Amino acid sequence: MTIRLTVNRERWWNHVVGVADEVDGLIPVVKGNGYGFGRAGLAIAASKLSPLLAVGTVHEIVGLPDEVTPVVLTPTWRPPDTTEPVLTVGSNDHIAALRGWQGRVIVKLSSGMQRYGGNIDLVAAAQRAGLRTVGVSIHPPLAGTDDDHRQQIVDHLPDIDPSLDVWVSHLFPSTYESLPDSHRYKLRLGTYLWHGDREALHLEADVIDTREVRPGDRAGYHLTEVPGAGTLVMIGAGTANGVAPLSDGRSPFHHRRQRMALLESPHMHTSMGFVPAGDPCPRPGDWVDLQRPLIHTAVDELRWI
């Protein structure tokens, strides 16, 4: 194993259930790598919270619990063979691609994200195409405050038929509760639901090997000069696992609460760390802490305690 996620089961589940009890209209999101937990296992947990379950693409509807209805968040050009899932459309082209498919859809409205979504006329276009429109979706960007996200949603409400559910995301439950009572809402939650109590989660990677180096030595794919005397630490985690430097360029690895420098950017299955001489250094077979968003990290071992 090279990347291990350890979860305090009781603490984690208490947070998840607490959020579910707080949010009327919760739609759990289980997509991609299952937020580090794996899609199959997390879908079973999500099925205990809601009869609806949001997934990323049409390819992720396979293997879900029988008791949940999948809601596909990303528009597709090729509808599935079944009409069980609820699909998303965000343009006239998406609607045309589903013509003849007789299932349900959510119409995505435009937001500051500028990714998918159009104006309210898409609702009528979907209905003319024979698609059963069960709601509209508004997906604000992560940037901005919760109040900014709320305002983007509220600005759309005068144009939305109150008979349609309004699906929203990127709101904290308290802000969600403050939405005007003119409409019915559903709140998609992924990161906050599954990762909201970070103290319940511990992500780490194992050390494959170490090598002492001297000033002037070079190492790595690009023969980078080492910063000085110390130890190169080969960590069994790289881009194949979704491991990369943090957004500010710093290393995501820690040992004994000290951040480890990277000699160079991680590669497929190995990251090369550097520990200066005299600093605490891990040994082969040890584990080092990994600071990465779990939604981007492929976990090799999931351990519940």
DRENDO-1510 file (C-alpha; in Angstrom, 1 decimal, always signed):
<recs>
REC; n; res; u; v; w
REC; 1; MET; +0.0; +0.0; +0.0 .
REC; 2; THR; +1.3; +3.5; -0.7 .
REC; 3; ILE; -1.6; +5.9; +0.3 .
REC; 4; ARG; -3.7; +5.1; +3.3 .
REC; 5; LEU; -6.8; +6.8; +4.6 .
REC; 6; THR; -7.6; +6.2; +8.3 .
REC; 7; VAL; -11.2; +7.1; +9.4 .
REC; 8; ASN; -12.5; +7.4; +12.9 .
REC; 9; ARG; -15.8; +5.6; +12.0 .
REC; 10; GLU; -18.0; +6.9; +14.9 .
REC; 11; ARG; -16.8; +10.5; +14.7 .
REC; 12; TRP; -17.1; +10.6; +10.9 .
REC; 13; TRP; -20.6; +9.1; +10.8 .
REC; 14; ASN; -21.8; +11.3; +13.6 .
REC; 15; HIS; -20.9; +14.3; +11.5 .
REC; 16; VAL; -22.5; +12.9; +8.3 .
REC; 17; VAL; -25.8; +12.1; +10.1 .
REC; 18; GLY; -25.8; +15.4; +11.9 .
REC; 19; VAL; -25.6; +17.2; +8.5 .
REC; 20; ALA; -28.3; +15.0; +7.1 .
REC; 21; ASP; -30.6; +15.7; +10.0 .
REC; 22; GLU; -30.0; +19.4; +9.6 .
REC; 23; VAL; -30.7; +19.7; +5.9 .
REC; 24; ASP; -34.2; +19.2; +4.5 .
REC; 25; GLY; -33.8; +18.2; +0.9 .
REC; 26; LEU; -30.3; +16.8; +1.1 .
REC; 27; ILE; -28.9; +15.2; -2.0 .
REC; 28; PRO; -25.6; +13.4; -1.2 .
REC; 29; VAL; -22.9; +13.5; -3.9 .
REC; 30; VAL; -20.9; +10.4; -4.6 .
REC; 31; LYS; -18.7; +11.0; -7.7 .
REC; 32; GLY; -15.1; +10.5; -9.0 .
REC; 33; ASN; -13.1; +8.5; -6.5 .
REC; 34; GLY; -15.9; +8.6; -3.9 .
REC; 35; TYR; -14.2; +11.5; -2.0 .
REC; 36; GLY; -11.4; +9.1; -1.1 .
REC; 37; PHE; -13.7; +6.5; +0.3 .
REC; 38; GLY; -14.5; +4.7; -3.0 .
REC; 39; ARG; -17.7; +5.2; -4.9 .
REC; 40; ALA; -19.3; +1.8; -4.1 .
REC; 41; GLY; -18.9; +2.0; -0.3 .
REC; 42; LEU; -19.8; +5.6; -0.1 .
REC; 43; ALA; -22.9; +5.0; -2.2 .
REC; 44; ILE; -24.1; +2.5; +0.4 .
REC; 45; ALA; -23.6; +5.1; +3.2 .
REC; 46; ALA; -25.4; +7.7; +1.1 .
REC; 47; SER; -28.4; +5.4; +0.5 .
REC; 48; LYS; -29.1; +5.6; +4.2 .
REC; 49; LEU; -29.5; +9.4; +4.0 .
REC; 50; SER; -31.6; +10.0; +0.9 .
REC; 51; PRO; -33.5; +8.2; -1.9 .
REC; 52; LEU; -31.6; +10.4; -4.4 .
REC; 53; LEU; -27.9; +10.2; -5.0 .
REC; 54; ALA; -25.9; +12.6; -7.2 .
REC; 55; VAL; -23.1; +11.1; -9.4 .
REC; 56; GLY; -20.7; +12.8; -11.7 .
REC; 57; THR; -21.3; +11.1; -15.1 .
REC; 58; VAL; -23.6; +8.5; -16.7 .
REC; 59; HIS; -20.7; +6.1; -16.4 .
REC; 60; GLU; -21.0; +6.3; -12.6 .
REC; 61; ILE; -24.6; +5.0; -12.4 .
REC; 62; VAL; -23.4; +1.3; -12.5 .
REC; 63; GLY; -23.3; -0.6; -9.2 .
REC; 64; LEU; -25.3; +1.8; -7.1 .
REC; 65; PRO; -27.7; +0.5; -4.4 .
REC; 66; ASP; -31.0; -0.6; -5.9 .
REC; 67; GLU; -32.9; +1.7; -3.5 .
REC; 68; VAL; -31.5; +5.0; -4.8 .
REC; 69; THR; -32.3; +7.0; -7.8 .
REC; 70; PRO; -29.1; +8.4; -9.5 .
REC; 71; VAL; -28.9; +12.1; -10.5 .
REC; 72; VAL; -26.2; +12.7; -13.1 .
REC; 73; LEU; -24.6; +16.1; -12.7 .
REC; 74; THR; -22.6; +16.3; -15.9 .
REC; 75; PRO; -24.6; +16.6; -19.2 .
REC; 76; THR; -24.1; +13.8; -21.6 .
REC; 77; TRP; -24.3; +13.4; -25.4 .
REC; 78; ARG; -25.3; +9.8; -25.2 .
REC; 79; PRO; -28.3; +8.9; -22.9 .
REC; 80; PRO; -28.2; +5.6; -21.0 .
REC; 81; ASP; -30.3; +2.7; -22.0 .
REC; 82; THR; -32.5; +3.1; -18.9 .
REC; 83; THR; -34.7; +6.0; -17.9 .
REC; 84; GLU; -34.1; +5.4; -14.2 .
REC; 85; PRO; -31.5; +8.2; -13.7 .
REC; 86; VAL; -32.3; +11.9; -13.7 .
REC; 87; LEU; -30.0; +13.6; -16.2 .
REC; 88; THR; -28.8; +17.2; -16.4 .
REC; 89; VAL; -29.1; +19.5; -19.5 .
REC; 90; GLY; -27.5; +22.9; -19.7 .
REC; 91; SER; -27.9; +24.0; -23.3 .
REC; 92; ASN; -30.2; +23.4; -26.4 .
REC; 93; ASP; -27.5; +21.1; -27.7 .
REC; 94; HIS; -27.7; +18.9; -24.6 .
REC; 95; ILE; -31.5; +18.8; -25.0 .
REC; 96; ALA; -31.2; +17.8; -28.7 .
REC; 97; ALA; -28.8; +15.0; -27.7 .
REC; 98; LEU; -31.5; +13.5; -25.5 .
REC; 99; ARG; -34.4; +13.8; -27.9 .
REC; 100; GLY; -36.4; +10.6; -27.9 .
REC; 101; TRP; -35.1; +9.6; -24.4 .
REC; 102; GLN; -38.2; +9.6; -22.2 .
REC; 103; GLY; -36.6; +10.1; -18.8 .
REC; 104; ARG; -36.4; +13.0; -16.3 .
REC; 105; VAL; -34.0; +15.9; -16.4 .
REC; 106; ILE; -32.8; +18.8; -14.3 .
REC; 107; VAL; -32.2; +22.0; -16.3 .
REC; 108; LYS; -29.0; +23.8; -15.3 .
REC; 109; LEU; -29.3; +27.6; -15.2 .
REC; 110; SER; -26.4; +29.9; -15.7 .
REC; 111; SER; -24.2; +31.1; -12.8 .
REC; 112; GLY; -20.9; +32.9; -12.3 .
REC; 113; MET; -19.2; +29.6; -12.9 .
REC; 114; GLN; -19.8; +29.9; -16.7 .
REC; 115; ARG; -19.5; +26.2; -17.2 .
REC; 116; TYR; -22.8; +24.6; -18.1 .
REC; 117; GLY; -26.2; +26.4; -18.0 .
REC; 118; GLY; -28.5; +28.7; -19.8 .
REC; 119; ASN; -31.5; +30.8; -19.2 .
REC; 120; ILE; -35.0; +29.8; -18.0 .
REC; 121; ASP; -36.1; +29.2; -21.7 .
REC; 122; LEU; -34.3; +25.9; -21.5 .
REC; 123; VAL; -37.1; +24.5; -19.3 .
REC; 124; ALA; -39.7; +25.0; -22.1 .
REC; 125; ALA; -37.2; +23.6; -24.7 .
REC; 126; ALA; -36.7; +20.5; -22.6 .
REC; 127; GLN; -40.4; +19.9; -22.3 .
REC; 128; ARG; -41.0; +20.4; -26.0 .
REC; 129; ALA; -38.4; +17.7; -26.6 .
REC; 130; GLY; -40.4; +15.3; -24.5 .
REC; 131; LEU; -38.1; +15.4; -21.4 .
REC; 132; ARG; -39.8; +15.4; -18.0 .
REC; 133; THR; -38.3; +18.4; -16.2 .
REC; 134; VAL; -38.4; +17.9; -12.5 .
REC; 135; GLY; -36.2; +20.8; -11.4 .
REC; 136; VAL; -33.7; +23.4; -12.2 .
REC; 137; SER; -30.1; +23.5; -11.0 .
REC; 138; ILE; -27.9; +26.5; -9.9 .
REC; 139; HIS; -24.2; +25.8; -9.3 .
REC; 140; PRO; -22.4; +28.9; -8.0 .
REC; 141; PRO; -18.5; +28.9; -8.1 .
REC; 142; LEU; -16.5; +28.1; -5.0 .
REC; 143; ALA; -15.1; +31.7; -5.1 .
REC; 144; GLY; -16.9; +34.3; -3.1 .
REC; 145; THR; -18.9; +34.2; +0.2 .
REC; 146; ASP; -21.9; +32.1; +1.1 .
REC; 147; ASP; -24.0; +35.3; +0.8 .
REC; 148; ASP; -22.6; +35.8; -2.8 .
REC; 149; HIS; -23.7; +32.2; -3.7 .
REC; 150; ARG; -27.1; +32.8; -2.1 .
REC; 151; GLN; -27.6; +36.0; -4.1 .
REC; 152; GLN; -26.8; +34.2; -7.4 .
REC; 153; ILE; -29.6; +31.7; -6.5 .
REC; 154; VAL; -32.1; +34.3; -5.4 .
REC; 155; ASP; -31.6; +36.3; -8.6 .
REC; 156; HIS; -33.0; +33.4; -10.6 .
REC; 157; LEU; -36.1; +32.7; -8.5 .
REC; 158; PRO; -38.5; +35.2; -10.1 .
REC; 159; ASP; -38.2; +33.4; -13.4 .
REC; 160; ILE; -38.6; +29.8; -11.9 .
REC; 161; ASP; -42.0; +28.1; -11.8 .
REC; 162; PRO; -42.6; +27.3; -8.1 .
REC; 163; SER; -43.7; +23.8; -9.2 .
REC; 164; LEU; -40.1; +23.0; -10.0 .
REC; 165; ASP; -37.6; +22.1; -7.3 .
REC; 166; VAL; -34.5; +24.3; -7.2 .
REC; 167; TRP; -31.4; +22.3; -6.8 .
REC; 168; VAL; -28.5; +24.3; -5.3 .
REC; 169; SER; -24.9; +23.7; -4.1 .
REC; 170; HIS; -22.0; +25.4; -2.4 .
REC; 171; LEU; -24.1; +26.7; +0.4 .
REC; 172; PHE; -23.7; +26.0; +4.1 .
REC; 173; PRO; -26.8; +24.5; +5.7 .
REC; 174; SER; -27.5; +27.7; +7.6 .
REC; 175; THR; -27.5; +29.8; +4.4 .
REC; 176; TYR; -29.6; +27.2; +2.6 .
REC; 177; GLU; -32.2; +27.4; +5.3 .
REC; 178; SER; -32.5; +31.2; +4.7 .
REC; 179; LEU; -33.5; +30.9; +1.1 .
REC; 180; PRO; -36.9; +32.5; +0.3 .
REC; 181; ASP; -39.9; +30.2; +1.0 .
REC; 182; SER; -41.3; +30.9; -2.4 .
REC; 183; HIS; -39.8; +27.7; -3.8 .
REC; 184; ARG; -38.9; +24.2; -2.8 .
REC; 185; TYR; -35.1; +23.4; -2.7 .
REC; 186; LYS; -32.7; +20.6; -2.7 .
REC; 187; LEU; -29.1; +20.9; -1.5 .
REC; 188; ARG; -26.3; +18.9; -3.2 .
REC; 189; LEU; -23.5; +18.2; -0.7 .
REC; 190; GLY; -20.3; +16.4; -1.2 .
REC; 191; THR; -17.2; +17.8; +0.4 .
REC; 192; TYR; -18.9; +19.3; +3.4 .
REC; 193; LEU; -20.9; +16.2; +4.0 .
REC; 194; TRP; -18.1; +13.7; +3.8 .
REC; 195; HIS; -15.1; +15.8; +4.8 .
REC; 196; GLY; -16.7; +18.3; +7.1 .
REC; 197; ASP; -15.0; +16.9; +10.2 .
REC; 198; ARG; -11.4; +16.7; +9.2 .
REC; 199; GLU; -10.3; +15.5; +12.6 .
REC; 200; ALA; -12.0; +12.2; +11.7 .
REC; 201; LEU; -9.7; +11.6; +8.7 .
REC; 202; HIS; -6.0; +11.0; +8.5 .
REC; 203; LEU; -4.3; +10.6; +5.1 .
REC; 204; GLU; -0.7; +9.3; +4.8 .
REC; 205; ALA; +1.8; +7.8; +2.4 .
REC; 206; ASP; +4.5; +5.3; +2.9 .
REC; 207; VAL; +8.3; +5.8; +2.6 .
REC; 208; ILE; +9.8; +3.4; +0.0 .
REC; 209; ASP; +13.5; +4.3; +0.4 .
REC; 210; THR; +15.9; +7.0; +1.6 .
REC; 211; ARG; +19.3; +8.1; +0.3 .
REC; 212; GLU; +21.9; +10.4; +1.9 .
REC; 213; VAL; +23.1; +13.2; -0.3 .
REC; 214; ARG; +25.8; +15.9; -0.1 .
REC; 215; PRO; +25.9; +19.5; -1.2 .
REC; 216; GLY; +26.3; +19.7; -5.0 .
REC; 217; ASP; +24.7; +16.3; -5.6 .
REC; 218; ARG; +22.0; +16.0; -8.3 .
REC; 219; ALA; +19.0; +13.7; -8.3 .
REC; 220; GLY; +15.6; +13.2; -9.8 .
REC; 221; TYR; +14.2; +13.1; -13.3 .
REC; 222; HIS; +15.6; +16.6; -14.0 .
REC; 223; LEU; +18.9; +16.1; -12.1 .
REC; 224; THR; +17.9; +18.8; -9.7 .
REC; 225; GLU; +20.7; +20.0; -7.4 .
REC; 226; VAL; +20.0; +19.1; -3.8 .
REC; 227; PRO; +19.6; +22.0; -1.3 .
REC; 228; GLY; +22.5; +20.8; +0.9 .
REC; 229; ALA; +23.5; +17.9; +3.0 .
REC; 230; GLY; +20.6; +15.7; +4.0 .
REC; 231; THR; +18.4; +12.8; +3.0 .
REC; 232; LEU; +16.3; +12.2; -0.1 .
REC; 233; VAL; +13.1; +10.5; +0.9 .
REC; 234; MET; +11.3; +8.4; -1.8 .
REC; 235; ILE; +7.5; +8.5; -0.9 .
REC; 236; GLY; +5.2; +6.0; -2.6 .
REC; 237; ALA; +2.7; +8.6; -3.9 .
REC; 238; GLY; +2.7; +10.6; -7.0 .
REC; 239; THR; +0.6; +12.0; -9.9 .
REC; 240; ALA; -1.0; +8.6; -10.5 .
REC; 241; ASN; -2.6; +9.1; -7.1 .
REC; 242; GLY; -3.5; +12.7; -7.7 .
REC; 243; VAL; -0.7; +14.0; -5.6 .
REC; 244; ALA; +0.8; +17.4; -6.5 .
REC; 245; PRO; +2.2; +20.4; -4.8 .
REC; 246; LEU; -0.3; +22.5; -2.9 .
REC; 247; SER; -1.8; +25.5; -4.7 .
REC; 248; ASP; +0.9; +27.8; -3.3 .
REC; 249; GLY; +3.7; +25.4; -4.5 .
REC; 250; ARG; +4.5; +23.9; -1.1 .
REC; 251; SER; +5.0; +20.2; -0.4 .
REC; 252; PRO; +1.9; +18.3; +0.8 .
REC; 253; PHE; +4.0; +15.9; +2.9 .
REC; 254; HIS; +4.7; +16.2; +6.7 .
REC; 255; HIS; +6.8; +14.3; +9.1 .
REC; 256; ARG; +6.5; +14.8; +12.8 .
REC; 257; ARG; +4.6; +18.0; +12.2 .
REC; 258; GLN; +7.3; +19.5; +10.0 .
REC; 259; ARG; +6.7; +20.1; +6.3 .
REC; 260; MET; +9.0; +18.1; +4.0 .
REC; 261; ALA; +10.5; +19.9; +1.0 .
REC; 262; LEU; +10.1; +18.4; -2.4 .
REC; 263; LEU; +13.2; +18.0; -4.6 .
REC; 264; GLU; +11.0; +18.3; -7.7 .
REC; 265; SER; +7.4; +17.9; -8.6 .
REC; 266; PRO; +5.9; +14.4; -7.9 .
REC; 267; HIS; +6.0; +11.9; -10.7 .
REC; 268; MET; +3.7; +8.9; -11.4 .
REC; 269; HIS; +4.2; +6.7; -8.3 .
REC; 270; THR; +7.0; +8.5; -6.4 .
REC; 271; SER; +7.6; +11.8; -4.8 .
REC; 272; MET; +11.1; +12.8; -3.8 .
REC; 273; GLY; +11.3; +14.7; -0.6 .
REC; 274; PHE; +14.3; +16.3; +1.0 .
REC; 275; VAL; +15.1; +16.4; +4.7 .
REC; 276; PRO; +18.1; +18.6; +5.8 .
REC; 277; ALA; +20.8; +16.9; +7.9 .
REC; 278; GLY; +19.9; +17.1; +11.6 .
REC; 279; ASP; +16.1; +17.3; +11.1 .
REC; 280; PRO; +13.9; +14.3; +12.0 .
REC; 281; CYS; +13.9; +12.0; +9.0 .
REC; 282; PRO; +11.5; +9.1; +8.3 .
REC; 283; ARG; +12.9; +5.6; +7.6 .
REC; 284; PRO; +11.9; +3.1; +4.9 .
REC; 285; GLY; +8.6; +1.5; +5.9 .
REC; 286; ASP; +7.5; +4.6; +7.9 .
REC; 287; TRP; +4.4; +6.6; +7.0 .
REC; 288; VAL; +4.4; +10.4; +6.4 .
REC; 289; ASP; +1.3; +12.6; +6.6 .
REC; 290; LEU; -0.2; +13.8; +3.3 .
REC; 291; GLN; -2.1; +17.1; +3.1 .
REC; 292; ARG; -4.2; +16.8; +0.0 .
REC; 293; PRO; -8.0; +17.2; -0.8 .
REC; 294; LEU; -9.4; +13.7; -0.7 .
REC; 295; ILE; -11.6; +14.4; -3.7 .
REC; 296; HIS; -8.4; +14.5; -5.8 .
REC; 297; THR; -6.5; +11.6; -4.2 .
REC; 298; ALA; -6.6; +7.9; -5.1 .
REC; 299; VAL; -6.5; +6.0; -1.9 .
REC; 300; ASP; -4.9; +2.5; -1.9 .
REC; 301; GLU; -6.0; +1.4; +1.6 .
REC; 302; LEU; -9.0; +2.5; +3.6 .
REC; 303; ARG; -8.8; +1.8; +7.3 .
REC; 304; TRP; -11.7; +2.2; +9.7 .
REC; 305; ILE; -10.9; +2.6; +13.4 .
</recs>
